Amino acid sequence: MPQLDTSTWLTMILSMFLVLFIIFQLKISKHNFYHNPELVMTKTPKQNTPWETKWTKIYLPLSLPL
């Protein structure tokens, strides 16, 4: 029965890692990344509530005249 020849395994594994590294580098280099991302401030619209437009006075029960 012949023995398994493992003398080329190291060469194959190292070449595989090299090829995978090159492929990933090429894939990553195709992406467009923003160079200077800037924050955009969003303004929330102010909602007018009915009680903001009217003048109201709150009377406490204890402050009422007798």
N, C-alpha and C positions, 0 to 999 in steps of 0.2 A: 504494500500500500504506500503510495507516495506521500511525502510530508508536505505540509502547507508552507509555501515560500512566503515569509513575512519580511523579506529584506527590502521590498519596495514600498511597504506600508507608510513609513515615515515620509518618504518623498511624496506619496499620493496625498497624505493628510495635509502636509505643509502646502502643497500646490493648491489643494482645495480651499484652504483658508485664505490663501493669497487671492485666488479668483473670486471668492465670496466678498472679500474686502474691496476689491476693485469694482465689483458689480454694485455693491451698496454705495460706494463713493460716487459712482456715476449716477445712480438713481437719486441720491441726495442732492447732487449738484444741479439737477434739472428743476428743482423746486425754486419758486420765487418767494423770498422772504422779505418782509418789510424792513427797510433799513432803520427808519426812525418812527416807531409807532407813537402817535400823539393821542392824548386823551381828549375826547370830545365831551364837553359838558352839555348835558341835556337839561333843558329847562322844563319844569313841570308847570302846566298852566294853572293859574290861581283860580279856584272856583269860588264864585261869590255865593254865599249862603244868604238866605232871606234875613236872618237876624243881624247880619253885618251891615245891611243897608238901613236898618231902622234903629232909632234911638230907643233903648229900653231902659227902664229903671226897675230894679228889683227891690220890693218892699219886704222887709222881714216882718213876720207877725208881731214881734215884740216892739218894733219901731213905729207901729201904727198909733195914732192918737186914741185916747180912750173916749 
